[in-house]
Structure formats: C-alpha cells, structure tokens
Amino acid sequence: LEEVKRRLWWGYTKLGLRRTEAGKFEEALGPLFHALGIDEVDPRRQGETRSALIQALNHVIEERASRINQLLAERKLETAVREGEWLREVVEEGRQLGVREEELATALTLARPVIARLDRAWSESSPSA
C-alpha cells in the first residue's frame, strides 16, 4: 500500500511539475494539491511537491489579481467576484496543505489590495448598501 501511494504521489507530482515548467500554473494546481494530500510520503519528497505548488500558487495569485483588477476596471463586477472567490479557495486549500503565508508573501501583497477593492465594490453594489 505504501508503494502504491508513493507511485500515485509521484504521478501527480510529475504531472504538476510538467505543467509548472510549461507555464500552465493553474493546471498544475490540481495534481499538486492532490499529491500533497497523499499520506505516507516522506517529508523530503513532499517538500519537492510543496516547492512546485508554492511556485504555481505565486504565479496564479499574481495572474488572478491582475485579472480581477482588469475586470473591475471594465465594471464586470460579478465576474470579478467569481474570480476573487476562486482565488480565496485556492489560497485556502494551499494553507490547509501546509503552505505558509510567508511562502506566498509577494503574491499576497499584490492580491490583498485587489481583493479589498473587490470587496468594497461588491458591498457598494449590493442592495443593502
């Protein structure tokens, strides 16, 4: 069973690494999240997966923050809100799998003002505001 889990971990990690190397960061997240969720893989190996995940997350956070800014500028609030929710979910999933905020510091520094702007725009547009 341990060998099966290790092979499964490696398959997901390898797929995530290939996608990361190809610049397909969003597509890399699923396999990397899955690989990190597999128990019974030694910490050194999981460290490889975490490193790739951190790299992918940083790129995705930066890309999505920029996209949300653009959507807000175009007054496409509902689409921007969906993008923001997706971004929050991805960051939270990373945290649940052990990615520390410091490891995403640069990307989160870019994303926080965008998310705050998004939250303000959403609250100003809601009927109860």
C-alpha positions in Angstrom: 0.0 0.0 0.0 2.8 2.4 0.8 4.5 1.7 -2.6 1.1 2.4 -4.3 0.7 5.7 -2.5 4.3 6.7 -3.3 3.7 5.9 -7.0 0.5 7.8 -7.0 2.2 10.7 -5.3 4.9 10.7 -7.9 2.5 10.6 -10.8 0.6 13.6 -9.5 3.8 15.5 -8.7 5.3 14.7 -12.0 2.2 16.0 -13.8 2.2 19.1 -11.7 5.9 19.7 -12.3 5.5 19.3 -16.1 2.6 21.8 -16.1 4.5 24.3 -14.0 7.6 24.0 -16.2 5.3 24.6 -19.2 3.9 27.8 -17.6 0.5 26.2 -17.1 0.3 27.2 -13.4 -3.5 26.9 -12.9 -3.5 23.5 -14.5 -0.6 22.4 -12.2 -2.6 23.2 -9.0 -5.0 20.2 -9.1 -2.3 17.5 -9.4 0.0 19.2 -6.9 -2.8 19.7 -4.3 -3.7 16.0 -4.8 -0.1 14.9 -4.4 0.3 16.9 -1.2 -2.9 15.3 0.2 -1.4 11.8 -0.1 -0.3 10.5 3.3 2.7 8.3 4.0 5.1 10.1 1.6 8.3 11.1 3.3 8.8 14.8 4.1 11.7 15.3 1.7 9.6 14.1 -1.2 6.6 16.1 -0.1 9.0 19.1 0.1 9.5 18.8 -3.7 5.8 18.9 -4.2 5.3 21.9 -1.9 8.0 23.8 -3.7 6.3 23.3 -7.0 2.9 24.2 -5.5 4.3 27.4 -4.0 5.7 28.4 -7.4 2.4 27.7 -9.1 0.4 29.4 -6.4 2.5 32.5 -6.6 2.0 32.8 -10.3 -1.7 32.1 -10.2 -2.3 34.6 -7.4 -0.4 37.3 -9.4 -2.3 36.5 -12.6 -5.7 36.4 -10.9 -5.1 39.6 -9.0 -4.2 41.3 -12.3 -7.3 39.8 -14.0 -9.6 40.9 -11.2 -8.2 44.5 -11.4 -8.9 44.5 -15.2 -12.5 43.1 -14.6 -13.1 45.8 -12.0 -11.8 48.5 -14.4 -14.3 47.1 -17.0 -17.1 47.1 -14.4 -17.6 43.4 -14.7 -18.2 43.0 -11.0 -19.9 39.6 -11.0 -17.1 38.0 -13.0 -14.5 39.7 -10.7 -16.3 38.4 -7.6 -16.2 34.8 -9.0 -12.5 35.2 -9.8 -11.9 36.5 -6.3 -13.8 33.6 -4.7 -11.8 31.1 -6.7 -8.6 32.8 -5.7 -9.6 32.7 -2.0 -10.5 29.0 -2.3 -7.1 28.1 -3.9 -5.1 30.0 -1.3 -7.1 28.4 1.5 -6.6 24.9 0.0 -2.8 25.6 -0.1 -2.9 26.7 3.6 -4.8 23.6 4.6 -2.0 21.5 2.9 0.7 23.4 4.9 1.7 26.3 2.6 2.7 29.1 4.9 1.6 32.7 4.2 5.3 33.8 4.2 5.8 31.5 1.2 3.2 33.4 -0.7 4.1 36.8 0.7 5.0 38.6 -2.6 1.9 37.3 -4.4 -0.4 38.0 -1.5 1.0 41.6 -1.2 -0.3 42.1 -4.8 -3.6 40.3 -4.2 -4.7 41.8 -0.9 -5.4 45.4 -2.2 -7.2 43.9 -5.2 -9.4 41.7 -3.0 -10.1 44.6 -0.7 -11.1 46.7 -3.7 -13.3 43.9 -4.9 -15.0 43.6 -1.5 -15.6 47.3 -1.4 -17.1 47.3 -4.9 -19.3 44.4 -4.1 -20.6 45.9 -0.8 -21.3 49.2 -2.6 -23.3 47.5 -5.3 -25.3 45.2 -3.1 -28.9 46.2 -2.4 -28.4 46.5 1.4 -25.6 49.1 0.9 
